[in-house]
Amino acid sequence: MRTEDAYRTIEKRSEGLFRDRGSKFLAFAFPVSSTKEIKSIQERLRKEYHDARHHCYAYRLGAAKNEVRANDDGEPSNSAGKPILGQIQAYDLSNVLVIVIRYFGGTLLGVGGLINAYRSAAAEALKKATIIDAVETDLIEISYTYPLTNAIKKIIDDEKMTVKEQNFTDTCMMVSEVRKSRTIHVLELVNKLTGAKAELKDPIPDSSPSPG
């Protein structure tokens, strides 16, 4: 059974292509972790494919899958973004962005044709993707005195945390990644130790998902 911080996503970028009556639909699927990252990808593709008529997209974020958006980018209402989102939902994915770029071929496809085209293009990109299990994580910064090194290391090992940064001076400091469902527990364990303090840091900027 999947825990509250677990979800399915894609390992890396994948692409798909669908053609219908001269129109070409290029689909790109990306693993993402924030709306800031999504905006950056969109801006990059708009520059690269500046001559395309439409850049339609959908995304879903978070293990709870409660941050969702679909955009038709000028196509008839619900004819592009919604079918793209439908494929993300069909694969039960999160932390995923799918963009479908359309080059108009001169023939109108109608709403039904557009729905099929955007759905099919998105499906092609996701079908080629490697789907993985992942978990949401937090970064915790731990400050402690040197004699507590073994105790802190034991917590890190027991919780299967990943050390991202460490510094040993008069006061030792370590930044580690922990499963979100274990964050409060780890904070409590560390803060019970005399001479140690743990606190949450800003969200991890890297889009790479942590394996489940």
N, C-alpha and C positions, 0 to 999 in steps of 0.2 A: 504494500500500500504506500502511495506517495505521501510524504510528509508536507507540512504547510509551507516549507521553504523550497520544495523541489518542483521542477518543471521540465518540459521538453523544449529543446531549441535546436538550432542548426550549428554545426561545427565551424563552418566558414562560408564565404560568399559562394553562391551558385547562380546559374543563369538558365533562362529558357527562351524559346522563340515560338511564336505562333503567327501564321499568315492567313489572311482572308481577303479575297477579292482586291488584291493590290496593297492593302494595308498591312504593315508589319508591326508586330507587338513584341518588344524586347523586354524581358522580365529579369529582374535582379532581386535576389533574396540575400539579406544580411543578418548576422547575429548582432544585436544592439543591446545597450543597457540604459540609455537615457534619451530624452528628447533632444538634448544638445548634440549628441552623436548622430541622431537621425537627421537633424537639420544640416549638419556638416556633409553627410552623404548626399542629401538631396541637392545641395548647392554644387557639389562636385559633379554630379551627373547632369545637372542642368547646363553646366559649362561644357561638358564633354559632348552632350547631345542637344546642343542649343538650337538645332534646326528642326527638332521634333515638335509636333503639334501639341501633344499632351504628355504630362508626367503624372500619372495617377498612382496612388499608393494606399497602403494600409499597414498598420502596425499594432502589435499588442505587447505590453510590458508587464513584468512582475510575475511572481509565482501565483499570485491571486488572480492574474489576468484581468485586472480591473482598470487598467489604463489602455484604452483602445481608441483608434481613430481610423477613419477611411475617408479618402478625398477623391473626387471625380475630376478635378482639374479641368473644368469646362465641358466635360462630356455630360450627356443627359443624366439627371439625378438618379443615383443608385445603379448606374449602368457600368461603373468601373470600380470604384473603391470598395463597394459592398461585395462584389464577386471575388475581389482579391482577398478581402478579409475572410470571406467564407472558406477559402483554401487554407488560410492560417488556422482557422478553427477546425477544419476537417482533419488536419494533421495534429491537432491538439498542441500547438506550439505557443511559446511566449518568448519575449525578448527577441522578436523577429520583425524585420521591416521588409516588405515586398514592394518594389516600384516597377510599374509596367509603363514603358515609354512607347507611344504610338507614332508611327510615321503614316500619315494619311495617304491612301492609294488612289483617291479620286472617286471612289464609289461609297455611297452611304450604306452602312451596314444595318441601320435600324437598332432600336433598343435591344431587341432579342439577340441580334448579331453581336452587338458590343458586349453584352453580358457574357455570352459564350466565349468571345475572344479574350477578354480580360481574365475570365476564370481559367481558360485553357492555358494562357501564357503563365499565369501565376502557378498553376498546377505543374507545368513543365519545370519551372525553376525549383520548386519544392521537391519534386520527384527526384531531381538530380542531387539534392542536398543530402549530406550525412546528418541524420538526426541523432542527437545525444541527450542523455539525462544530465541535468545540471541542478545546482542549488544556488539560492541567493546567499550572499555573504556580507559580512561587515568587516571593517578594519578596526582593530583595537590597538591603542598605544599603551604600552606597559612601561612604567618607570619603577625601578626597584634598586635596592642596595645589593652590592656584589654577593654577600653571603646567601642571598635568596636565589641565586642563579639556578641551583639544582631543583628547587621547588617550582620555579617558574617554568623550567624546561619540562618538568613532569606534567604540568598542566598543558603545555603546548603539545606534548606527545600524546597524552591521554585524549585530548580533544581533536587530535589530528589536524591541528592548525598549521598554516603555512606562514613561515617567517618571511616578511617582505623587506624588512630593514632592521638593523640593529647597531647599537653604538655602546661601547664599553669605556666609560670615563669614570669620574668620581661617582656619578649616578648612572646606572645602566638603563638603557632604553631599547625597547623592541616594538616594532609594529608587526602585527600578525593578522592573518585573515582567518575568520571563523564562520562557520555556518550560522545563518541568522537565527535559526531556532535554538542555538546554543549560546548566543551572545550574552544574555542576561546571566545565565549560569556561570560563564567564564568571568564576567565582571565581578560577580559576587565572590567567586573563589579567590581571585587575585586581591580584591580589596579587603578580604579578611586577614591577609598577611600583613603583619606589622612591618612597615618599611617598603610597601609596594602600593602602587596606584594604577588603576586601569580605567581608560575612558574611550568612548567611541571617537573615531576620526571621520573625516568627510567620506562620502561614498567613493568606491573604487572607480577611477576613470576608465580603466581598461575594459573593453567590451568582451574580452575572452571569457566564456562561461566557466565556472568551476565545475569539474566533473562530479556527478552525483554518486 
